[in-house]
Amino acid sequence: MKHILLLTDFSKSATNAMDYALAFFKAEKCHFHVMYVHKSNSFTMDDLMSSSKKNVYDAILKDEKQQLEAYKTQLQNTYNQHQFSTIIDYDNLLSAIKQTIDSKSIDLIIAGYDGATSLFEVVFGSNTLQIIRNISCPTLIIPEDFSFNNFKDVLLPLDEYDALDTNEFDRILKFLDINKTHFHVLRIGHDDALMETDKLQLNTKVKSYDYHIIKNVALADAVSTYQQLNNIDIIGLMVEKESFLKRLIAESSTTKISKSLSLPLLIVHH
């Protein structure tokens, strides 16, 4: 049974990401851990001095606990094939996630896009960006207002550092039904020798794919153009820290970013 961490701040984007995740795994029994993290620095000095920290935290988080429990009950009644539990914390976001990954043996994190200020955050949102940068657990990022449809087509962009004979590719396949999925593989670069190795792995590991070598075209342009010409349901990324994502973002304008990254992203790290 997969253990899935659903992050929520009770926003529209977080709720939408949860809905997508539950539809994504509708045919598989999973244990969903719904987690809310309250920023510890939002407590005032008066709050912390008025009583014990535990009592203060319990009082301040009372509404969130009630919301989580109500949401859990709703989920259990609607999706009775799954298991649900709630987690509420007042730790640093990344620390809370890392602790939960270890203690609950999390296989996948689900996050939605949230508020943004910088160029990177225009795409991913500040909290989601922190997760991409600092958490090595596979992460599925869902655009706000994106609804799940029974998907078939996965776009897999590869740069010169990506290989298909690695655990990273296997980790992507872990979350997909390879018998029903068609892979669109874009090898970005000039090394034709990689094609033979790539196709050997694809022939061994997947049932259906198209393979393209893309030369002298910016990564973002290649992804955006291919996405517009083909019906793509999700993008799989094997990333070396931020390098691949930076290339995907830095090479395009904000408008092009919004178009090229309008699909769910399944991210695994090297």
Buried (B, 14 or more C-beta within 10 A) or exposed (E): EBBBBBBBBEBEBBBBBBBBBBBBBEEEEBBBBBBBBBEBEEBEEEBEEEEEEEEBBEEBBEEBEEBBEEBBEEBEEEBEEBBBEBBBBBBBBBEBBBBBBEEBEBBBBBBBBBEBEEEBBBBBBBBBBBBBBEBEBBBBBBBBEBEBEEBBBBBBBBBEEBBBEEEBBEBBBBBBEBEEBBBBBBBBBEEEEBBEEBBEBBEEBBEEBEBEBBEEBBBBBBBBBBBEEEEBBBBBBBBEEBEBBEBBBEBBEEEBBEBBBBBBBBBBBB
